[in-house]
Amino acid sequence: ELIASSRIIRAQQRVDAARPYSEEMRRLMASVAANAGSIDHPLLKERDQVSTVGTIVVTADRGLAGAYNSNVIRAAERDMREQDKDNKLFLIGKKGVSYFRFRGYEFEESWMGHSEQPRLEDAHNVAGAVAKAFSEGDVDQVKLAYTRFESAMTQRPTVVQLLPLPQEELEELQEDQKDQQGPQYVFEPAPEQILNYLLPRYVEGLILQGLLEAAASEHAARRRAMKAATDNADDLIENLTRNYNQARQAEITTEIMEVVGGAEALRAAGRSADSNR
């Protein structure tokens, strides 16, 4: 509990530090897309028919975190059942790998050993794998299942679409920017070329944000689970101590009664002997 408490502060700071970057990246994407005309990029192409969905599931490498791992796994499985499509799994975290392997699921790739302190390189590796699968047509859609960190007491399992980038989201951002007086950009090189560079970085940013949120959620869940375990242990010790004292008191009382009864029997026997004489 103490270790998780010390780590959650640092993890929350990383989440708070990364969110402004993600929001600014979203605004930049909307601005570039608005000036790019007809966008033709593999990461933006909607498939005519979605038959295979790739799902990234972010879990922890260690347990002792209450229902943290099971909640995000259930959210991913629920989403896969509702889609009723072929699924390809990309697993992050030892717990997720163990779970899906034990139940006979096949998965494309897995990454372990960095769930508590994810790095940009980790997000880059995951983004490269899913972007390649999407561009080559192995999957028609990519989703990310992770635990969103809202506060130290609230973490919510979340499933979001990564690829193709939702056009509705970009259009919504563009509409928001129309109402604001922003600077006029001159693009060099062309917006399409800038977009070719920004889109992979954008996907990496989304995955990194998910990893950071999941790491903070893991520490918060572990602290809460360990606190509950400590409180339950204290209650158990208190109850067992009370039962032990009651049993000990009952045994002492029984022994005292036996001694008193024996002494009374001896006195009665002595009085009877005196009267007989």
C-alpha positions as CSV (number, residue, x, y, z in Angstrom):
1,E,0.0,0.0,0.0
2,L,2.8,2.4,0.9
3,I,4.7,1.7,-2.3
4,A,1.6,2.1,-4.5
5,S,0.9,5.4,-2.7
6,S,4.3,6.7,-3.4
7,R,4.2,5.7,-7.1
8,I,0.7,7.0,-7.8
9,I,1.7,10.6,-7.4
10,R,4.4,10.3,-10.0
11,A,2.1,8.4,-12.4
12,Q,-0.7,11.0,-12.0
13,Q,1.8,13.8,-12.8
14,R,2.8,12.0,-16.0
15,V,-0.9,11.7,-17.0
16,D,-1.5,15.4,-16.3
17,A,1.6,16.3,-18.2
18,A,0.7,14.2,-21.2
19,R,-3.0,15.4,-21.6
20,P,-2.2,18.9,-22.8
21,Y,0.1,17.4,-25.6
22,S,-2.7,15.1,-26.6
23,E,-5.3,17.9,-26.7
24,E,-3.0,20.2,-28.7
25,M,-2.2,17.3,-31.1
26,R,-5.9,16.8,-31.7
27,R,-6.4,20.5,-32.5
28,L,-3.4,20.4,-34.8
29,M,-4.7,17.4,-36.6
30,A,-8.1,19.0,-37.1
31,S,-6.4,22.2,-38.4
32,V,-4.2,20.3,-40.9
33,A,-7.1,18.1,-42.0
34,A,-9.3,21.1,-42.6
35,N,-6.7,22.5,-45.0
36,A,-5.7,19.2,-46.6
37,G,-8.6,19.0,-49.0
38,S,-9.5,15.4,-49.8
39,I,-7.4,13.3,-47.5
40,D,-6.0,10.1,-48.9
41,H,-4.1,8.3,-46.2
42,P,-4.1,4.6,-45.2
43,L,-4.7,5.4,-41.6
44,L,-7.8,7.4,-42.4
45,K,-9.5,5.1,-44.9
46,E,-12.8,3.6,-43.8
47,R,-13.2,0.1,-45.0
48,D,-16.4,-0.7,-46.9
49,Q,-16.9,-3.8,-44.8
50,V,-15.4,-4.4,-41.4
51,S,-14.7,-8.1,-41.0
52,T,-11.7,-8.2,-38.7
53,V,-11.0,-5.9,-35.6
54,G,-7.7,-5.6,-33.9
55,T,-8.0,-4.9,-30.2
56,I,-5.2,-3.6,-28.0
57,V,-5.8,-4.7,-24.4
58,V,-3.7,-2.9,-21.7
59,T,-3.4,-4.9,-18.4
60,A,-0.8,-5.0,-15.6
61,D,2.3,-7.2,-15.3
62,R,1.6,-7.9,-11.6
63,G,-1.5,-8.7,-9.6
64,L,-2.5,-7.5,-6.1
65,A,-4.6,-4.8,-7.7
66,G,-8.1,-5.9,-7.0
67,A,-10.4,-6.1,-10.0
68,Y,-8.2,-3.8,-12.1
69,N,-7.1,-6.5,-14.6
70,S,-10.4,-8.4,-14.7
71,N,-12.4,-5.2,-15.4
72,V,-10.5,-4.1,-18.5
73,I,-10.5,-7.7,-19.8
74,R,-14.2,-8.0,-19.3
75,A,-14.7,-4.6,-21.1
76,A,-12.6,-5.9,-24.1
77,E,-14.4,-9.2,-24.2
78,R,-17.8,-7.5,-24.1
79,D,-16.8,-5.2,-26.9
80,M,-15.6,-8.2,-29.0
81,R,-18.9,-10.0,-28.4
82,E,-21.0,-7.0,-29.4
83,Q,-19.0,-6.5,-32.6
84,D,-19.5,-10.2,-33.6
85,K,-16.4,-9.9,-35.9
86,D,-13.2,-11.8,-36.2
87,N,-10.8,-10.4,-33.7
88,K,-7.0,-10.1,-33.5
89,L,-5.5,-9.3,-30.1
90,F,-2.5,-7.1,-29.3
91,L,-1.8,-7.6,-25.6
92,I,0.1,-5.4,-23.3
93,G,0.8,-6.8,-19.8
94,K,1.5,-10.2,-18.4
95,K,-1.9,-10.6,-16.8
96,G,-3.7,-10.1,-20.1
97,V,-1.3,-12.5,-21.9
98,S,-1.9,-15.2,-19.2
99,Y,-5.7,-14.8,-19.3
100,F,-6.2,-15.0,-23.1
101,R,-3.6,-17.7,-23.5
102,F,-5.2,-19.9,-20.8
103,R,-8.6,-19.5,-22.5
104,G,-7.3,-20.5,-25.9
105,Y,-7.3,-17.1,-27.6
106,E,-4.8,-16.5,-30.3
107,F,-3.0,-13.1,-30.3
108,E,-0.8,-11.4,-32.8
109,E,1.8,-9.7,-30.6
110,S,2.4,-9.1,-26.9
111,W,4.5,-6.7,-24.8
112,M,5.4,-7.1,-21.2
113,G,7.5,-5.5,-18.5
114,H,6.6,-1.9,-18.8
115,S,3.0,-1.6,-17.5
116,E,4.0,0.5,-14.4
117,Q,6.3,2.9,-16.2
118,P,5.5,3.1,-19.9
119,R,7.8,4.9,-22.2
120,L,7.4,6.6,-25.6
121,E,9.4,3.7,-27.2
122,D,6.8,1.2,-25.9
123,A,4.0,3.2,-27.5
124,H,6.0,3.5,-30.7
125,N,6.4,-0.3,-30.9
126,V,2.7,-0.9,-30.3
127,A,1.6,1.8,-32.8
128,G,4.0,0.4,-35.4
129,A,2.5,-3.1,-35.1
130,V,-1.1,-2.0,-35.3
131,A,-0.6,0.6,-38.0
132,K,1.2,-2.1,-40.1
133,A,-1.6,-4.6,-39.6
134,F,-4.2,-1.9,-40.6
135,S,-2.3,-0.6,-43.6
136,E,-1.7,-4.2,-45.0
137,G,-5.4,-5.0,-44.6
138,D,-4.9,-7.7,-41.8
139,V,-7.4,-5.8,-39.7
140,D,-10.1,-3.3,-40.8
141,Q,-10.4,-1.5,-37.5
142,V,-8.2,-1.1,-34.4
143,K,-9.5,-0.4,-30.9
144,L,-7.8,0.3,-27.6
145,A,-9.1,-1.2,-24.3
146,Y,-7.5,0.5,-21.3
147,T,-8.4,1.9,-17.9
148,R,-9.0,5.6,-17.8
149,F,-7.7,7.4,-14.7
150,E,-10.3,9.9,-13.4
151,S,-9.2,10.2,-9.8
152,A,-7.4,8.2,-7.1
153,M,-10.8,6.6,-6.3
154,T,-12.3,6.3,-9.8
155,Q,-10.9,4.4,-12.8
156,R,-13.1,3.4,-15.7
157,P,-12.4,0.6,-18.2
158,T,-12.7,2.2,-21.6
159,V,-12.7,1.0,-25.2
160,V,-11.9,3.6,-28.0
161,Q,-11.4,3.4,-31.7
162,L,-7.9,4.2,-32.9
163,L,-7.9,3.3,-36.6
164,P,-9.2,4.5,-38.8
165,L,-9.2,7.8,-37.1
166,P,-12.9,8.6,-36.6
167,Q,-14.0,11.2,-39.1
168,E,-16.7,12.4,-36.8
169,E,-14.1,13.3,-34.2
170,L,-12.1,15.3,-36.7
171,E,-15.2,17.0,-38.1
172,E,-16.3,17.9,-34.5
173,L,-12.8,19.4,-33.8
174,Q,-13.0,21.4,-37.0
175,E,-16.4,22.7,-36.2
176,D,-15.2,23.8,-32.8
177,Q,-12.3,25.7,-34.4
178,K,-14.5,27.5,-36.8
179,D,-16.1,29.4,-33.9
180,Q,-12.7,30.5,-32.6
181,Q,-10.5,33.2,-34.1
182,G,-7.3,31.3,-34.7
183,P,-4.1,32.1,-36.7
184,Q,-4.0,31.5,-40.5
185,Y,-1.4,28.9,-41.4
186,V,0.8,28.7,-44.4
187,F,1.8,25.1,-44.9
188,E,5.2,24.1,-46.2
189,P,5.3,21.4,-47.4
190,A,1.7,20.6,-48.5
191,P,-0.9,19.7,-45.8
192,E,-1.1,16.2,-47.2
193,Q,2.6,15.6,-46.5
194,I,2.4,17.1,-43.1
195,L,-0.5,14.8,-42.4
196,N,1.5,11.8,-43.5
197,Y,4.0,12.6,-40.7
198,L,1.5,13.6,-38.1
199,L,-0.9,10.7,-38.3
200,P,1.6,8.0,-37.0
201,R,2.7,10.4,-34.3
202,Y,-1.0,11.0,-33.4
203,V,-1.6,7.3,-33.0
204,E,1.5,6.9,-30.9
205,G,0.3,9.8,-28.7
206,L,-3.1,8.1,-28.2
207,I,-1.5,4.8,-27.3
208,L,1.0,6.5,-24.9
209,Q,-1.8,8.4,-23.3
210,G,-3.7,5.1,-22.8
211,L,-0.6,3.5,-21.3
212,L,0.0,6.4,-18.9
213,E,-3.7,6.4,-17.8
214,A,-3.5,2.6,-17.3
215,A,-0.3,2.9,-15.2
216,A,-1.9,5.5,-12.9
217,S,-5.1,3.4,-12.6
218,E,-3.0,0.3,-11.8
219,H,-1.2,2.1,-8.9
220,A,-4.5,3.6,-7.6
221,A,-6.3,0.2,-7.8
222,R,-3.3,-1.5,-6.0
223,R,-3.3,1.0,-3.2
224,R,-7.0,0.7,-2.7
225,A,-6.9,-3.1,-2.8
226,M,-4.0,-3.3,-0.3
227,K,-5.7,-0.8,2.0
228,A,-8.8,-3.0,1.9
229,A,-6.6,-6.1,2.6
230,T,-5.0,-4.4,5.5
231,D,-8.3,-3.3,7.0
232,N,-9.7,-6.8,6.5
233,A,-6.7,-8.2,8.2
234,D,-7.0,-5.8,11.1
235,D,-10.7,-6.7,11.5
236,L,-9.8,-10.4,11.3
237,I,-7.1,-10.0,14.0
238,E,-9.6,-8.1,16.2
239,N,-12.3,-10.8,15.8
240,L,-9.9,-13.6,16.4
241,T,-8.4,-11.9,19.5
242,R,-11.8,-11.4,20.9
243,N,-12.8,-15.0,20.3
244,Y,-9.5,-16.1,21.8
245,N,-10.0,-14.0,24.9
246,Q,-13.6,-15.3,25.3
247,A,-12.4,-18.9,25.0
248,R,-9.5,-18.3,27.4
249,Q,-11.9,-16.6,29.9
250,A,-14.4,-19.4,29.6
251,E,-11.6,-22.0,30.2
252,I,-10.3,-20.0,33.2
253,T,-13.9,-19.7,34.6
254,T,-14.4,-23.5,34.2
255,E,-11.1,-24.2,36.0
256,I,-12.0,-21.9,38.8
257,M,-15.4,-23.5,39.1
258,E,-13.8,-26.9,39.2
259,V,-11.4,-25.8,41.9
260,V,-14.2,-24.2,44.0
261,G,-16.3,-27.3,43.5
262,G,-13.5,-29.6,44.6
263,A,-12.7,-27.4,47.6
264,E,-16.4,-27.4,48.6
265,A,-16.6,-31.2,48.2
266,L,-13.5,-31.6,50.5
267,R,-15.1,-29.3,53.1
268,A,-18.4,-31.2,52.9
269,A,-16.5,-34.5,53.3
270,G,-14.6,-33.0,56.4
271,R,-17.8,-31.9,58.0
272,S,-19.3,-35.3,57.5
273,A,-16.3,-37.0,59.0
274,D,-16.4,-34.7,62.1
275,S,-20.1,-35.4,62.7
276,N,-19.6,-39.2,62.5
277,R,-17.0,-39.0,65.2
